[in-house]
Amino acid sequence: MGLFNFVKDAGEKLWDAVSGHHDDQAKKVQEHLSKTGIPDADKINVQIADGKATVTGDGLSQEAKEKLLVAVGNIAGIASVDDQVKTSAPAQESKFYTVKSGDTLSAISKQVYGDANQYNKIFEANKPMLKSPEKIYPGQVLRIPQ
């Protein structure tokens, strides 16, 4: 558990800068998460205040928890995510990587694993947020499994 930082202006736009009462923003995030198809999205609660999302929940797998935290953080307007989610069983945490301009999954794979051909491992770890290995963007945060 802890605080994860994200690029506030990068990510999926669920609301514009002038709209959005905090309760409306939280509701839009919850709806977005249920549409992603990430398991256990219904087991978490999201509260938003001043660009910070606090995510609470219990009984999730480590993988589902990480995917949900990344999905919340990769929404435009969210600068940080406070992880208050409890997992059902202890597991090794993934690393996280913020995509830079010019990055590809192959290049990231080469950097973190020493083998560009391991890019599919990163792609699979970030499904369903990633629809294609070619569609990543600067500022996006990705899960990097061990």
LUMLOLUM-914824 format. One line per 2 residues: number of its first residue (from 0); their letters; for each residue x, y, z of N, C-alpha, C. Coordinates in Angstrom, 1 decimal. Atoms other than C-alpha are relative to their C-alpha. Example, Ala and Ser with C-alpha at 12.3 -4.5 7.8 and 13.67 -1.06 7.14 Angstrom:
REM residues 2
0) as) 0.9/-1.2/0.0/12.3/-4.5/7.8/0.9/1.2/0.0 | -0.9/-1.1/0.0/13.7/-1.1/7.1/-0.8/1.1/0.8
//
This chain:
REM residues 146
0) mg) 0.8/-1.2/0.0/0.0/0.0/0.0/0.9/1.2/0.0 | -0.7/-1.2/0.1/1.1/3.5/-0.7/-0.6/0.9/-1.0
2) lf) 0.5/-1.0/0.9/0.9/6.5/-2.9/0.8/-0.2/-1.3 | -0.6/0.2/1.4/1.6/6.1/-6.7/-0.3/1.3/-0.7
4) nf) 0.2/-1.3/0.8/2.2/9.2/-8.9/-0.1/-0.3/-1.4 | 0.3/0.2/1.4/1.0/9.5/-12.4/0.1/1.4/-0.7
6) vk) 0.0/-1.2/0.8/1.1/12.1/-15.2/-1.4/0.5/-0.1 | 1.4/-0.4/-0.1/-2.0/14.1/-14.5/-0.7/0.3/-1.3
8) da) 0.7/-0.4/1.3/-2.6/15.3/-18.1/0.0/-1.2/-1.0 | 0.0/1.1/0.9/-2.0/11.9/-19.7/-1.1/-1.0/0.4
10) ge) 1.0/1.0/-0.3/-4.6/9.2/-20.0/-1.4/0.2/-0.6 | 1.4/0.0/0.6/-8.2/8.5/-20.9/-0.8/1.2/0.7
12) kl) 0.7/-1.2/-0.4/-10.4/11.6/-20.6/-1.5/-0.5/0.4 | 1.4/0.4/-0.5/-13.6/10.8/-18.5/-0.8/1.2/0.3
14) wd) 0.7/-1.2/-0.3/-14.4/14.4/-17.7/0.9/1.2/-0.4 | -0.9/-1.1/0.4/-13.3/17.9/-18.7/0.3/0.8/1.3
16) av) -0.6/-0.7/-1.1/-11.5/20.4/-16.5/-1.1/0.8/0.8 | 1.0/-0.8/-0.7/-14.6/22.5/-15.7/-1.1/-0.8/0.6
18) sg) 1.1/0.8/-0.5/-17.0/19.7/-15.0/0.5/-0.8/1.1 | -0.4/1.1/-0.9/-17.0/17.2/-12.3/0.0/0.4/1.4
20) hh) 0.0/0.1/-1.5/-18.1/17.3/-8.8/0.7/-1.2/0.3 | -0.8/1.2/-0.3/-15.9/14.9/-7.0/-0.8/-1.3/0.0
22) dd) 0.8/1.3/0.0/-18.7/12.4/-6.5/-0.3/-0.4/-1.4 | 0.3/0.4/1.4/-19.5/12.5/-10.2/1.3/-0.6/-0.6
24) qa) -1.3/0.6/0.5/-15.8/11.9/-11.0/0.2/-1.4/0.5 | -0.1/1.3/-0.5/-15.7/9.0/-8.7/-0.9/-1.0/-0.6
26) kk) 1.0/0.8/0.6/-18.8/7.6/-10.2/0.4/-0.4/-1.4 | -0.4/0.3/1.3/-17.4/7.9/-13.7/1.2/-0.9/0.0
28) vq) -1.1/0.9/-0.1/-14.2/6.2/-12.6/-0.5/-1.4/0.2 | 0.6/1.3/-0.4/-16.2/3.3/-11.1/-0.6/-0.6/-1.3
30) eh) 0.6/0.5/1.3/-18.2/3.0/-14.4/1.1/-0.4/-1.0 | -1.1/0.3/0.9/-15.0/3.1/-16.4/0.7/-1.3/0.3
32) ls) -0.7/1.3/-0.5/-13.4/0.3/-14.3/-0.9/-1.2/-0.3 | 0.8/1.1/0.3/-16.4/-1.9/-14.7/-0.1/-0.4/-1.5
34) kt) 0.0/0.2/1.4/-16.3/-1.5/-18.5/1.4/-0.6/-0.5 | -1.3/0.5/0.4/-12.6/-2.5/-18.6/0.1/-1.5/0.0
36) gi) -0.1/1.5/-0.1/-13.3/-6.1/-17.6/1.0/-0.5/0.9 | -1.0/0.5/-1.0/-10.7/-6.2/-14.9/-0.7/-0.7/1.1
38) pd) 0.7/0.8/-1.1/-11.7/-8.9/-12.4/0.0/0.8/1.3 | 0.1/-0.6/-1.4/-12.9/-7.6/-9.0/-0.1/1.5/0.0
40) ad) 0.2/-1.5/0.1/-13.5/-4.0/-10.2/-1.2/0.4/1.0 | 1.1/-0.3/-0.8/-16.7/-4.2/-8.2/0.3/-0.1/1.5
42) ki) -0.4/0.1/-1.4/-14.8/-4.9/-5.0/0.8/1.2/0.6 | -0.7/-1.2/-0.5/-13.2/-1.5/-4.8/-0.9/1.2/0.0
44) nv) 0.6/-1.3/-0.1/-14.3/2.0/-4.0/1.0/1.1/-0.3 | -0.9/-1.1/0.4/-12.8/5.2/-5.5/-0.6/1.3/0.5
46) qi) 0.4/-1.3/-0.4/-12.9/8.6/-3.9/1.0/1.0/-0.7 | -0.9/-0.9/0.7/-11.4/11.6/-5.8/-0.1/1.4/0.7
48) ad) -0.1/-1.4/-0.6/-10.2/15.0/-4.3/1.2/0.6/-0.6 | -1.1/-0.8/0.5/-8.0/17.5/-6.1/1.1/-0.8/-0.7
50) gk) -0.9/0.8/0.9/-6.5/15.0/-8.6/0.6/-1.2/0.7 | -0.4/1.1/-0.7/-5.9/12.4/-6.0/-1.1/-1.0/0.2
52) at) 1.0/1.0/-0.2/-7.8/9.1/-6.1/0.4/-0.9/1.1 | -0.3/1.0/-1.0/-8.0/7.0/-3.0/-0.9/-1.2/-0.3
54) vt) 0.6/1.2/0.4/-8.8/3.4/-3.8/0.0/-0.9/1.2 | 0.1/0.9/-1.1/-10.1/1.1/-1.0/-0.7/-1.3/-0.5
56) gd) 0.6/1.2/0.3/-11.2/-2.5/-1.1/0.7/-1.1/0.7 | -0.5/1.2/-0.7/-10.6/-6.0/0.2/-0.2/-1.3/-0.8
58) gl) 0.2/1.3/0.6/-10.1/-9.5/-1.1/0.4/-0.1/-1.4 | -0.4/0.0/1.4/-8.5/-8.8/-4.4/1.4/-0.8/-0.2
60) sq) -1.3/0.6/0.3/-5.6/-10.7/-6.1/1.0/1.1/-0.2 | -1.0/-1.0/0.2/-2.3/-8.8/-6.3/-0.1/0.6/-1.5
62) ea) 0.1/-0.4/1.4/-2.7/-8.8/-10.1/-1.2/1.0/-0.3 | 1.1/-0.8/0.2/-6.2/-7.4/-10.1/0.1/1.4/0.7
64) ke) -0.2/-1.2/-0.7/-5.3/-4.8/-7.5/0.9/0.9/-0.8 | -1.0/-0.9/0.8/-2.3/-3.5/-9.6/-0.7/0.5/-1.3
66) kl) 0.7/-0.4/1.3/-4.4/-3.5/-12.8/-1.0/1.2/0.3 | 1.0/-1.0/-0.3/-7.1/-1.5/-11.1/0.7/1.4/0.4
68) lv) -0.7/-1.2/-0.4/-4.7/1.0/-9.5/0.6/0.7/-1.3 | -0.5/-0.5/1.2/-3.0/1.5/-12.9/-1.1/0.6/-0.9
70) av) 1.1/-0.5/0.8/-6.3/1.9/-14.7/-0.5/1.3/0.6 | 0.5/-1.3/-0.6/-7.4/4.6/-12.2/1.1/1.1/-0.3
72) gn) -1.1/-1.0/0.1/-4.0/6.4/-12.4/0.2/0.5/-1.5 | -0.1/-0.4/1.4/-4.1/6.4/-16.2/-1.2/0.7/-0.6
74) ia) 1.1/-0.8/0.4/-7.1/8.6/-16.3/0.4/1.5/0.1 | -0.4/-1.5/0.0/-6.5/12.3/-17.3/-0.7/0.7/1.2
76) gi) 0.5/-0.8/-1.2/-6.9/14.5/-14.2/0.4/-0.7/1.3 | -0.4/0.7/-1.2/-5.6/11.9/-11.8/1.6/0.1/0.1
78) as) -1.5/-0.2/-0.1/-2.1/12.8/-10.5/0.6/-1.0/0.9 | -0.5/1.1/-0.9/-1.8/10.2/-7.7/-1.1/-0.9/0.4
80) vd) 1.0/1.0/-0.5/-3.5/7.1/-6.4/0.5/-0.5/1.3 | -0.3/0.5/-1.4/-3.5/6.3/-2.7/-0.6/-1.4/0.1
82) dq) 0.3/1.4/-0.1/-3.5/2.5/-2.5/-0.4/-0.4/1.4 | 0.5/0.5/-1.3/-5.7/1.3/0.4/-0.7/-1.3/-0.2
84) vk) 0.6/1.2/0.3/-6.6/-2.0/-1.1/0.7/-1.2/0.6 | -0.6/1.2/-0.7/-6.0/-5.3/0.8/-0.2/-1.2/-1.0
86) ts) 0.1/1.2/0.9/-5.2/-8.4/-1.2/-0.4/-1.2/0.8 | 0.5/1.2/-0.6/-6.6/-11.8/-0.5/1.2/-0.9/0.5
88) ap) -1.2/0.8/-0.3/-3.1/-13.4/-0.4/1.3/0.8/-0.4 | -1.2/-0.8/0.3/0.4/-11.9/-0.2/0.6/-0.6/-1.3
90) aq) -0.7/0.4/1.3/2.2/-11.9/-3.6/1.0/1.1/-0.3 | -1.0/-1.0/0.4/5.2/-10.2/-5.1/-0.6/1.1/-0.8
92) es) 0.6/-1.2/0.7/4.4/-6.7/-6.3/0.8/0.1/-1.3 | -0.6/-0.3/1.3/5.1/-5.8/-9.9/0.7/1.4/0.1
94) kf) -0.6/-1.4/0.1/7.3/-2.8/-10.9/-1.0/0.8/-0.9 | 0.7/-0.8/0.8/5.8/0.1/-12.7/0.9/0.9/-0.9
96) yt) -0.8/-0.7/0.9/7.1/2.0/-15.7/-0.9/1.1/-0.7 | 0.7/-1.1/0.7/6.1/5.4/-17.1/0.5/0.2/-1.4
98) vk) -0.4/-0.1/1.4/6.1/5.5/-20.9/0.5/1.4/-0.3 | -0.6/-1.2/0.4/8.4/8.1/-22.4/-0.3/0.1/-1.5
100) sg) 0.1/-0.2/1.4/8.1/9.6/-25.9/1.0/-0.8/-0.8 | -0.8/0.8/0.8/9.5/7.2/-28.5/0.1/-1.5/0.5
102) dt) 0.0/1.4/-0.6/9.1/4.1/-26.2/-0.9/-0.9/-0.8 | 0.8/1.1/0.5/7.8/0.8/-27.6/0.0/-1.1/1.1
104) ls) -0.1/1.1/-1.0/7.0/-2.3/-25.6/1.2/-0.8/-0.1 | -1.3/0.7/0.2/10.0/-4.0/-27.2/1.2/0.7/0.7
106) ai) -1.1/-0.7/-0.7/12.3/-1.2/-26.0/-0.1/0.0/1.5 | 0.2/0.1/-1.5/10.8/-1.2/-22.5/0.4/-1.4/0.4
108) sk) -0.4/1.3/-0.3/11.2/-5.0/-22.5/1.5/-0.2/0.0 | -1.5/0.1/0.1/14.9/-4.7/-23.5/0.6/0.6/1.2
110) qv) -0.5/-0.7/-1.1/15.4/-2.2/-20.8/-0.2/-0.7/1.4 | 0.3/0.6/-1.3/13.7/-4.1/-17.9/0.4/-1.5/0.1
112) yg) -0.3/1.4/0.0/14.3/-7.7/-18.9/1.3/-0.4/-0.7 | -1.2/0.3/0.8/17.4/-7.4/-21.2/-0.3/-0.8/-1.3
114) da) 0.4/0.8/1.2/15.4/-9.1/-24.0/-1.3/0.7/-0.6 | 1.1/-0.7/0.7/13.2/-7.1/-26.5/-1.2/-0.9/-0.3
116) nq) 1.0/1.0/0.4/11.3/-10.3/-27.3/-1.0/-0.3/1.1 | 0.9/0.2/-1.2/9.7/-10.3/-23.8/-1.1/1.0/0.0
118) yn) 1.0/-1.1/0.0/7.4/-7.4/-24.8/-1.4/-0.5/0.2 | 1.3/0.5/-0.1/4.4/-9.7/-24.9/-0.4/-0.2/1.5
120) ki) 0.2/0.1/-1.5/4.8/-10.3/-21.1/-0.5/1.3/0.6 | 0.5/-1.3/-0.5/4.3/-6.6/-20.5/-1.4/0.2/-0.6
122) fe) 1.3/-0.2/0.6/1.4/-6.5/-23.0/-1.1/-0.8/0.8 | 1.0/0.8/-0.7/-0.4/-9.4/-21.3/-0.3/0.5/1.4
124) an) 0.2/-0.5/-1.4/0.2/-7.9/-17.8/-0.8/1.2/0.0 | 0.8/-1.3/0.0/-1.6/-4.7/-18.9/-1.3/-0.1/-0.8
126) kp) 1.3/0.2/0.6/-4.6/-6.3/-20.6/-1.0/0.1/1.1 | 0.6/-0.5/1.2/-7.4/-5.2/-20.9/0.2/1.5/-0.3
128) ml) -0.2/-1.4/0.3/-6.1/-1.6/-20.6/0.7/0.2/-1.3 | -0.6/-0.1/1.3/-3.9/-2.2/-23.6/-0.7/-0.9/-1.0
130) ks) 0.7/0.8/1.0/-5.7/-3.3/-26.7/0.9/-0.6/-1.1 | -1.0/0.4/1.0/-2.6/-3.6/-28.9/1.4/0.4/0.5
132) pe) -1.4/-0.4/-0.5/1.2/-3.7/-28.2/0.5/1.2/-0.6 | -0.5/-1.2/0.7/1.6/-0.8/-30.6/-0.6/1.3/0.6
134) ki) 0.8/-1.2/-0.5/-0.8/1.5/-28.7/0.3/0.4/1.4 | -0.3/-0.5/-1.3/1.0/3.0/-25.8/0.3/1.5/-0.2
136) yp) -0.1/-1.5/0.2/1.4/6.8/-25.1/0.9/0.5/1.1 | -0.8/-0.6/-1.0/3.8/9.0/-23.2/-0.8/0.4/1.2
138) gq) 0.7/-0.3/-1.3/2.8/9.4/-19.5/-0.8/-1.2/0.5 | 0.8/1.2/-0.4/1.0/6.1/-19.4/0.9/-0.9/0.9
140) vl) -0.7/0.9/-0.9/2.0/3.8/-16.5/-0.4/-1.4/-0.3 | 0.2/1.4/0.3/2.4/0.1/-17.2/0.5/-0.8/1.1
142) ri) -0.4/1.0/-0.9/2.7/-2.9/-14.9/1.1/-0.7/-0.7 | -1.1/0.8/0.5/6.0/-4.7/-15.3/0.1/-1.2/0.9
144) pq) -0.1/1.1/-0.8/5.7/-8.2/-14.0/1.4/-0.6/0.2 | -1.3/0.6/-0.3/8.7/-10.1/-12.5/0.4/-1.0/-1.1
//
